[in-house]
């Protein structure tokens, strides 16, 4: 719904009511900050790897395009 309010939908299923720290539920701790579940070093490394793969594939497409232009020019002349 917005502003940190949620509503039940068919995709979410039935609402589950319970008390914090009960079996199967989490706990609430006042004054604590939630930690990130993202490993920054791993994500940066994966990003660099993806960027290099993209650059390599881009160069392959450019080289293929250049070869096709050459073949077209040889056959048309």
C-alpha positions as CSV (number, residue, x, y, z in Angstrom):
1,X,0.0,0.0,0.0
2,X,3.0,2.3,0.5
3,X,4.6,4.1,3.4
4,X,5.7,0.8,5.0
5,X,2.1,-0.6,5.0
6,X,1.3,-4.0,3.3
7,X,-1.9,-5.6,2.3
8,X,-2.8,-9.2,1.5
9,X,-2.9,-10.2,-2.2
10,X,-3.5,-13.5,-4.0
11,X,0.3,-13.6,-4.7
12,X,1.3,-13.2,-1.1
13,X,-1.2,-15.7,0.3
14,X,-2.9,-15.6,3.6
15,X,-1.6,-13.3,6.3
16,X,0.2,-15.0,9.2
17,X,-0.4,-13.5,12.6
18,X,2.0,-14.2,15.5
19,X,4.1,-12.7,18.3
20,X,7.8,-11.9,18.0
21,X,10.1,-14.6,19.4
22,X,7.4,-17.3,19.1
23,X,8.4,-20.5,17.4
24,X,8.7,-19.8,13.7
25,X,8.9,-16.1,14.0
26,X,11.7,-13.6,14.4
27,X,12.5,-11.2,17.2
28,X,12.5,-7.5,17.5
29,X,15.5,-5.8,19.0
30,X,15.2,-2.1,19.7
31,X,18.2,0.1,18.8
32,X,19.7,-2.3,16.4
33,X,20.4,-1.7,12.7
34,X,19.9,-4.5,10.1
35,X,23.0,-5.6,8.4
36,X,23.2,-5.7,4.6
37,X,23.1,-9.1,3.0
38,X,25.3,-7.9,0.1
39,X,29.0,-8.7,-0.1
40,X,30.3,-5.5,-1.8
41,X,33.6,-7.0,-2.9
42,X,31.9,-10.0,-4.6
43,X,29.4,-7.7,-6.4
44,X,32.1,-5.3,-7.7
45,X,34.1,-8.3,-8.9
46,X,31.0,-9.8,-10.7
47,X,30.3,-6.4,-12.2
48,X,33.8,-6.0,-13.6
49,X,33.6,-9.6,-15.0
50,X,30.3,-8.8,-16.7
51,X,31.6,-5.5,-18.0
52,X,34.7,-7.3,-19.6
53,X,32.5,-10.0,-21.1
54,X,30.2,-7.3,-22.6
55,X,33.2,-5.5,-24.1
56,X,34.6,-8.7,-25.5
57,X,31.3,-9.6,-27.1
58,X,30.9,-6.1,-28.5
59,X,34.4,-6.4,-30.1
60,X,33.4,-9.8,-31.6
61,X,30.2,-8.3,-33.1
62,X,32.2,-5.3,-34.5
63,X,34.8,-7.6,-36.1
64,X,32.0,-9.8,-37.6
65,X,30.3,-6.6,-39.0
66,X,33.6,-5.5,-40.5
67,X,34.2,-8.9,-42.2
68,X,30.6,-8.8,-43.6
69,X,31.3,-5.4,-45.0
70,X,34.5,-6.6,-46.6
71,X,32.8,-9.7,-48.1
72,X,29.9,-7.5,-49.4
73,X,32.4,-5.0,-51.0
74,X,34.4,-7.8,-52.7
75,X,31.3,-9.5,-54.1
76,X,29.7,-6.3,-55.4
77,X,32.5,-4.8,-57.3
